[in-house]
Amino acid sequence: MTKPEKALIFELSQPGRVAYALPDCDVPEVEITELIPASYLRSVPAALPEVYEVDVIRHYTELSRRNFGIDNGFYPLGSCTMKYNPKINEDVARFSGFAKIHPYQPEETIQGALELLYTLQNDIAALTGMDQVTLQPAAGAHGEWTGLMMIRAYHESRGDSRTKVIVPDSSHGTNPASATVAGLETITIPSNARGHVDLDALRAVVGSDTAALMLTNPNTLGLFEEQIVEIARIVHEAGGLLYYDGANSNAIMGITRPGDMGFDVVHLNLHKTMSTPHGGGGPGAGPVGVKQLLIPFLPKPIVIQRQDGIFTFDHERPHSIGRVKAYYGNFGILVRAYTYIRTYGPEGLRHVSQLAVLNANYMMHRLAPYFHVPYPGVCKHEFVISGKQLKQYGVRTLDVAKRLLDFGYHPPTIYFPLNVEECIMIEPTETESKETLDAFIDTMIHIIKEAETTPELLLNAPYRTTVRRLDETQAARKPVLNCSCN
């Protein structure tokens, strides 16, 4: 006997049912048309459901149980660092002195908040080896664009017209996208047989029109660019700058710094590196740090401390690229990042990266007998394996990912980077225990054996999810978004 579907909220609606009661208005009534033009006012009431409060609560609680998040289970999403968010971060962000202030308050009434921002700027500068930091950008890609706009402004201030941005073939997709939005052109160079930047290919394309090289180290394959000093020399001698995509900073905190490698600009994804909430369309943060030559072009304002100890916003920056975010970034996210840094301290942050690297290498070693490892050796915080050997059974990497859902796991990143056939990209992070890693590894091995003996199990998976396997082409091109979908 199948379990009956629960009624949707609109189907529960009955005339006269009420879920709330508004208090009586305690301010003088104002003629509504004085505030809102008549053309914007409804002529008939909105067709909203009429339901009891208990039905509303049960409906949304049921929907929340269908979501998967890091608090539900293991989330080994390669290149995205889905680490646990410590709850102390949430507690601090809810302090009334942080949560109940407003950006337009007089500066003398928000000195504590400004001090936090000033300290966080300095902490991130020290952690990345940069000379100054802006906290305005609202996400990593927004930080990329901000950094590239500063690079463009720098070259233009020198009367130098440079339009080309070099990216490796394993770069994050946001890199070429950000360059395009910044009005620059992208040149892609291949990786060598070891998964590193091909120096000959770099030398062949770098020149007088090179604005920047965008790179992350370790790279998207989870490998450290051993020739990073030479890479920096090649680009700098051509008059270009180096941009560091900080997506993989979780592997190097307290161990090495982009500034020491030769990078001129760096952004950090705070949701990846500093455990702030990730994704879902909500607020994020992508601070950008720069070396001395780019400080004049930083977005304004930045927080400074006057000689009398007062913290204030510095708006007098004539060469700034301007404001890139309303107010001064997403303050609540920045509070969480500040709390994370203060909780761990320098040695703790170093230990975070060491554990992330240890966990990734442990997983790769255990999975190596069952998957193809295109770049064997020591990885950093993430690694790539390939499911190409499963094609002989009619099974693809996608089918492995779908089958993982039946075991309660969010699948790793698949088919990225694009230069690895049937790619599976795994990042365990530092916050998972050995028992969790072993359970996931054992499940992957179990699925491999299913593919060899009963491949149809994978081809029709998942079986235990609210939504079964979709027609991916139709789902992308003709999504059904009405409220009656289950």
C-alpha positions in Angstrom: 0.0 0.0 0.0 1.5 3.3 -1.0 1.6 6.3 1.3 -1.0 8.9 0.2 0.5 12.2 -0.9 0.0 15.0 1.5 -2.3 17.8 0.5 -0.6 20.9 -0.8 -1.2 24.2 0.9 -3.6 25.5 -1.7 -5.6 22.3 -1.5 -6.1 22.7 2.2 -7.6 26.1 1.7 -11.2 26.6 3.0 -13.1 29.9 3.3 -12.9 31.4 6.7 -9.8 29.6 8.0 -7.3 32.0 9.6 -3.7 31.5 10.5 -2.9 34.9 11.9 -4.4 38.1 13.2 -2.8 41.5 12.7 -2.9 44.0 15.6 -5.0 47.1 15.3 -3.3 50.0 13.5 -1.7 52.3 16.1 -0.8 55.2 13.7 -3.0 57.7 12.0 -4.6 56.4 8.8 -3.3 57.9 5.5 -5.1 58.0 2.2 -3.4 55.0 0.5 -3.4 56.7 -2.9 -1.2 59.5 -1.5 1.5 56.9 -1.0 0.9 54.5 -3.9 -0.4 55.4 -7.3 -3.8 54.1 -8.0 -2.6 52.1 -11.0 -0.5 50.0 -8.7 -3.3 49.1 -6.3 -5.3 45.8 -6.6 -8.9 46.0 -7.7 -9.6 42.5 -6.3 -8.0 40.7 -3.3 -5.1 38.4 -3.9 -6.1 34.7 -4.3 -4.2 33.5 -1.2 -4.9 30.2 0.6 -7.1 30.4 3.7 -5.6 27.8 6.1 -5.0 27.3 9.8 -1.6 28.1 11.3 -0.9 24.5 12.2 -1.4 23.5 8.5 1.0 26.2 7.4 3.7 25.1 9.9 3.3 21.4 8.9 3.5 22.3 5.2 6.7 24.2 5.4 8.3 21.9 7.9 7.6 19.0 5.5 9.2 20.9 2.7 12.3 21.7 4.8 12.8 18.0 5.4 13.1 17.5 1.6 16.2 19.8 1.5 19.7 18.4 1.9 22.3 20.5 3.7 25.5 20.1 5.6 23.6 19.7 8.9 21.8 16.7 7.4 24.7 14.7 6.1 28.0 14.5 4.2 28.3 16.9 1.3 31.5 16.2 -0.6 31.0 18.8 -3.3 34.4 19.2 -5.0 35.6 22.8 -5.5 32.9 24.1 -3.2 34.1 23.3 0.3 30.8 22.4 1.9 32.1 22.5 5.4 30.1 22.5 8.6 29.1 26.0 9.8 29.9 26.3 13.6 26.9 27.5 15.4 28.9 30.0 17.5 29.1 32.0 14.2 25.4 32.2 14.1 25.2 33.2 17.8 27.6 36.1 17.4 25.9 37.3 14.2 22.7 37.6 16.2 24.2 39.8 19.0 21.9 42.8 19.1 24.8 45.2 18.6 25.4 43.6 15.2 22.0 42.4 14.2 20.0 45.6 15.1 22.2 48.3 13.7 21.8 50.2 10.4 24.4 51.3 7.8 23.1 54.8 7.9 23.5 55.3 11.6 26.1 57.9 12.7 29.5 56.4 12.8 30.0 57.2 16.4 27.1 54.8 17.3 28.6 51.8 15.4 32.2 51.9 16.4 32.2 48.3 17.5 30.9 47.2 14.0 33.5 49.3 12.3 36.2 47.9 14.4 35.2 44.4 13.5 35.3 45.3 9.8 38.7 47.0 10.2 40.1 44.0 12.0 38.7 41.6 9.5 40.2 43.5 6.6 43.6 43.3 8.4 43.1 39.6 9.2 42.4 38.7 5.6 45.3 40.8 4.3 47.6 39.0 6.7 46.2 35.6 5.8 46.6 36.2 2.0 49.7 38.2 2.0 48.0 41.3 0.6 48.4 45.0 1.6 44.8 46.1 1.7 41.4 44.5 1.5 37.8 45.5 0.5 34.9 43.6 2.1 32.3 44.9 -0.3 31.9 42.1 -2.9 28.9 39.9 -2.2 30.2 36.6 -3.6 33.3 35.0 -5.1 32.4 35.8 -8.7 31.5 39.3 -7.7 35.0 39.5 -6.1 36.5 38.3 -9.4 34.8 41.0 -11.3 35.8 43.6 -8.7 39.5 42.5 -8.9 39.4 42.5 -12.7 37.9 46.0 -12.8 40.8 47.2 -10.6 43.3 45.5 -12.9 41.7 47.2 -15.9 41.7 50.6 -14.1 45.4 50.1 -13.2 46.4 49.5 -16.8 44.2 52.3 -18.1 45.8 54.7 -15.5 49.2 54.0 -17.1 47.8 54.6 -20.6 48.2 50.9 -21.3 45.4 49.2 -23.3 45.4 45.6 -22.2 42.4 43.4 -22.9 43.5 39.8 -22.6 42.9 37.6 -19.5 44.6 34.2 -19.5 42.9 31.2 -17.8 43.9 27.5 -17.6 41.5 24.9 -19.1 40.8 23.7 -15.6 39.7 27.1 -14.3 36.4 27.8 -12.6 33.7 28.8 -15.0 33.2 32.1 -13.3 36.8 33.2 -14.3 36.1 33.7 -18.1 32.6 34.9 -17.3 33.9 37.6 -14.9 36.5 38.7 -17.4 33.8 39.1 -20.1 31.6 41.1 -17.8 34.6 43.3 -17.0 35.0 44.1 -20.7 38.0 41.9 -21.2 38.8 38.9 -23.4 39.7 35.4 -22.3 42.5 33.2 -23.7 42.4 29.6 -22.5 45.7 27.6 -22.1 45.9 23.8 -21.7 47.2 21.9 -18.7 50.3 19.7 -19.1 50.3 15.9 -18.5 50.7 16.4 -14.8 47.7 18.7 -14.5 49.7 21.9 -14.1 49.9 25.1 -16.1 51.7 24.4 -19.4 54.6 26.9 -19.3 55.3 26.7 -23.0 51.6 27.4 -23.7 51.7 30.3 -21.3 54.8 31.8 -22.9 53.2 31.5 -26.3 50.2 33.7 -25.5 51.5 36.2 -22.9 52.4 39.6 -24.4 51.9 43.3 -24.4 48.1 42.9 -24.5 48.0 40.6 -21.4 46.0 42.2 -18.6 46.2 39.3 -16.2 46.5 35.6 -15.5 43.7 34.2 -13.4 44.7 31.1 -11.4 44.0 29.3 -8.3 46.6 27.4 -6.4 46.1 24.6 -5.6 44.3 24.4 -8.9 40.9 22.9 -9.7 42.4 19.4 -10.0 43.5 19.7 -6.4 47.2 20.0 -7.4 49.7 22.6 -6.2 51.3 24.6 -9.0 54.9 23.9 -8.3 56.1 26.4 -10.9 54.1 29.3 -9.5 57.2 31.5 -9.1 58.1 31.0 -12.7 54.5 31.6 -13.8 54.5 34.9 -11.9 57.8 35.9 -13.5 56.5 35.2 -17.0 53.4 37.3 -16.5 55.0 40.2 -14.6 57.8 40.5 -17.1 55.2 41.0 -19.8 53.6 43.8 -17.7 50.5 41.7 -16.7 49.2 41.0 -13.2 48.3 37.8 -11.4 44.8 37.2 -10.1 44.3 34.5 -7.4 40.9 32.8 -7.4 40.6 32.0 -3.7 38.2 29.2 -4.1 40.8 26.7 -2.9 42.2 28.7 0.0 40.9 26.0 2.4 44.1 24.0 1.5 46.7 26.6 2.3 45.6 28.7 5.3 48.6 29.4 7.6 50.8 27.3 5.3 51.5 29.6 2.3 50.0 32.8 1.0 49.0 34.0 -2.5 50.9 37.3 -1.9 54.1 35.3 -1.3 53.6 33.4 -4.6 53.6 36.6 -6.6 49.8 37.3 -6.9 48.7 40.9 -7.1 45.0 40.4 -6.4 43.1 37.7 -4.5 39.5 37.1 -3.6 38.3 34.7 -0.9 35.0 32.9 -0.9 34.1 33.3 2.8 31.6 30.4 2.5 34.4 28.1 1.5 37.3 29.3 3.6 35.6 30.9 6.6 32.6 28.6 7.1 29.9 31.2 6.4 26.6 29.9 4.9 26.9 28.7 1.3 24.5 29.1 -1.6 20.8 29.1 -1.8 20.7 32.6 -3.3 21.2 34.2 0.1 23.8 36.7 1.2 27.5 35.9 0.6 30.8 37.6 0.7 33.9 37.6 -1.5 36.5 40.0 0.0 39.2 41.2 -2.4 42.8 41.9 -1.3 45.4 43.8 -3.4 49.1 44.6 -3.4 50.2 48.2 -2.9 50.0 49.1 -6.6 46.3 48.5 -6.7 45.2 50.1 -3.4 44.2 53.4 -5.1 41.6 51.6 -7.2 39.9 49.7 -4.3 36.1 50.2 -4.1 35.1 53.0 -1.8 34.6 53.4 1.0 37.0 51.3 3.1 37.2 51.3 6.9 40.2 53.1 8.4 41.3 54.1 11.9 42.1 57.7 12.5 45.0 58.7 14.7 42.7 59.4 17.6 41.5 55.8 17.5 38.1 56.5 15.9 37.0 54.1 13.1 35.5 55.8 10.0 34.6 55.2 6.4 37.1 56.6 3.9 35.2 58.0 0.9 38.0 60.3 -0.4 39.5 57.9 -3.0 39.7 59.7 -6.4 41.0 56.7 -8.3 38.5 54.2 -6.9 36.5 52.0 -9.2 33.5 53.1 -7.1 31.1 51.3 -4.9 30.4 47.7 -5.9 27.8 46.8 -3.3 25.1 48.6 -1.3 26.2 49.8 2.1 29.4 48.0 3.0 28.9 44.4 1.9 26.9 41.7 3.7 27.7 42.6 7.3 26.1 39.5 9.0 28.3 37.2 6.8 31.4 39.2 7.7 30.6 38.9 11.4 30.5 35.1 10.9 33.9 35.1 9.2 35.4 37.3 11.9 34.1 34.8 14.5 35.6 31.9 12.7 39.0 33.5 12.4 39.0 34.5 16.1 37.8 31.1 17.2 40.6 29.3 15.5 43.5 31.7 15.6 46.6 31.4 13.4 47.6 27.9 14.5 44.0 26.7 14.3 43.5 27.9 10.7 46.7 26.1 9.8 45.4 22.9 11.4 42.2 23.3 9.4 44.1 23.2 6.1 46.2 20.3 7.3 43.2 18.2 8.1 41.5 19.1 4.8 44.5 17.9 2.9 44.8 14.8 5.1 41.2 13.8 4.5 41.4 14.3 0.8 44.5 12.2 0.4 43.0 9.4 2.6 39.9 9.2 0.5 41.8 9.3 -2.8 44.1 6.5 -1.6 41.2 4.3 -0.6 39.2 4.9 -3.8 42.2 4.5 -6.1 41.8 0.7 -6.6 38.2 1.2 -7.8 38.4 4.3 -10.0 40.9 5.7 -12.5 43.1 8.4 -10.9 44.2 10.7 -13.7 46.7 12.6 -11.6 48.2 10.2 -9.0 50.4 11.5 -6.2 49.7 13.9 -3.3 46.7 16.1 -3.7 45.6 19.0 -1.6 42.1 19.6 -0.2 40.3 17.9 -3.1 41.0 15.3 -5.8 39.6 14.1 -9.1 38.9 10.5 -10.1 37.3 9.1 -13.2 34.4 6.6 -13.7 35.3 6.0 -17.4 36.0 2.3 -16.7 32.3 1.9 -15.9 31.3 2.7 -19.5 31.9 -0.9 -20.4 28.8 -1.8 -18.3 26.8 1.0 -19.8 27.1 3.1 -16.7 28.2 6.7 -16.5 29.5 9.0 -13.7 26.0 10.5 -13.7 24.5 7.2 -12.7 26.9 6.8 -9.8 25.8 10.2 -8.6 22.2 9.3 -8.9 22.7 6.1 -7.0 24.4 7.9 -4.1 21.2 9.7 -3.4 19.6 6.4 -2.4 22.2 6.1 0.4 21.6 9.5 1.8 24.6 11.3 0.3 24.8 14.4 -1.7 26.8 13.5 -4.8 30.3 15.0 -5.4 30.8 17.4 -8.3 30.7 15.5 -11.6 31.9 16.3 -15.1 34.1 19.1 -13.8 36.9 20.0 -14.6 36.0 19.4 -18.2 39.5 18.1 -19.1 38.9 14.8 -17.1 36.7 12.2 -18.8 33.8 11.1 -16.7 35.1 13.3 -13.9 34.2 12.9 -10.2 35.6 15.7 -8.0 35.5 15.1 -4.3 36.3 17.5 -1.4 35.8 16.0 2.1 36.8 19.2 4.0 38.4 19.1 7.5 35.1 18.9 9.4 34.3 15.3 8.7 35.4 12.4 10.9 37.2 9.3 9.6 34.0 7.3 10.3 32.0 9.5 7.9 34.7 9.3 5.3 34.9 5.5 5.5 31.1 5.1 5.3 31.1 7.2 2.1 34.0 5.3 0.6 32.4 2.0 1.4 29.2 3.2 -0.3 31.2 4.2 -3.4 32.8 0.8 -3.5 29.4 -0.9 -3.1 28.0 1.1 -6.0 31.0 0.1 -8.2 30.2 -3.5 -7.5 26.5 -2.9 -8.4 27.6 -1.4 -11.7 29.6 -4.5 -12.5 26.8 -7.0 -11.6 23.5 -5.2 -11.8 24.0 -2.0 -13.8 20.3 -1.4 -14.3 20.2 -0.5 -10.6 22.3 2.6 -11.3 20.6 3.4 -14.6 17.2 3.8 -12.9 18.4 5.4 -9.7 17.4 7.2 -7.5 14.6 5.2 -5.9 14.2 6.8 -2.5 14.0 10.5 -3.2 11.0 12.7 -3.4 11.6 13.2 -7.1 12.8 10.3 -9.3 15.2 10.7 -12.2 14.3 13.6 -14.4 14.6 14.0 -18.2 17.6 16.3 -17.8 17.3 17.9 -21.2 13.7 18.7 -20.7 14.2 19.8 -17.1 16.8 22.3 -18.3 14.9 23.6 -21.3 11.3 23.3 -20.2 11.2 23.3 -16.4 7.8 22.8 -14.8 7.6 25.3 -11.9 4.0 25.3 -10.9 3.0 24.7 -7.3 1.4 21.3 -7.9 4.7 19.5 -8.5 5.7 16.8 -6.1 
